[in-house]
Amino acid sequence: MNDLDELVAQAGRDFAAAAAPAALEDAKARFLGKSGQLTELLKGMAALPHEEKKTRGAEINQAKQAIEAALAARRQALADAELEAQLKAEALDVTLPGRQRGAGGLHPVSRTLERMEGIFGSMGFEVADGPEIETDWMSFTALNNPENHPARSMQDTFYVDMKDAEGRWYNLRPHTSPMQVRYARAHAAKYAAELAAGQAMPEIRVIAPGRTYRVDSDATHSPMFHQCEGLWIGANVSFKDLKSVLTDFFRRFFESDDLVLRFRPSFFPFTEPSAEVDIAFESGPLKGKWLEVGGCGQVHPNVVRNFGLDAEQWIGFAFGLGPDRLTMLRYGVNDLRQFYDGDLRFLSQFR
Ligand code: DAH
């Protein structure tokens, strides 16, 4: 092996030993760089006699081409390896199932509230909304609750550590009934003006769904729950109207003409007479069971007066329904707390 073969072989080994592009460029410099071994050989030719220059030059050039070819091959090999490694590292498993954007949905109780608004809306009821922090007067006094009524106690009602200008405690409303008072008082002046102008007797036909609060917690009671208040008063709104409104509502809500209602005499300070409303189905999974779904009654004259209206002129009824209960019945859920645990495995079933 002559010195040039040896040099080519050496370059081949050095290139092979270079594991990264930078090391390969270092190795290249040792052979082909300004003072690399091959370059030195070329410089050394100046001293050779003319005849030898020709053959030696050709040999050196051949060696140079061989080294350059080895360098190019190694560069390509390193680049290929790098690409390979990168592809491996960034590998996509195309057999994985796609990641979907989580589709949200309405909470089951919100669905019920929308449904209630839709059905009552089609019967001419407006939808009203109001504060969840109420005054003692709105939650109790205006609704004819006597001063020492047990519903006012701290065992039943959440109080807010704050009093209004007249020194009465604020509370988290224990029912939506204060909305009767708020709505009527907000419109009383308008009605008076209409009557004074000789217009026909106006009426209030409104529902007020929303959150309510009580000191209570078990499988069928949650400290925060929902109610839907209803109020329909005017010149001559009767119990017959109450019965047909509620019957219609429940049949449509449960999509069942087999549904029957029962009015059980009861007591509420703000209505007289008062009744508790039960429903039963004549077929289906709930067949034959009476289920309590709300309270109702003819609005008490004292309450009508607190509305700012004339109790001789305004007569009608009010009702309070439990949307949580209706949601449980509609979907067959037996623990109310599931609605408020925030467990998506449960909630996503209602999407
Ligand atoms: N406010 C009552 C409750 O919390 C429900 C109720 C009963 C509302 C009779 C009414 C009504 O409007 O007339 O339990």
Residues whose N, C-alpha, C, O or C-beta is under 5 A from the ligand:
A	BS01	DAH	P174 H175 S177 G230 F268 T271 G295 C296 G297 A318 F319 G320
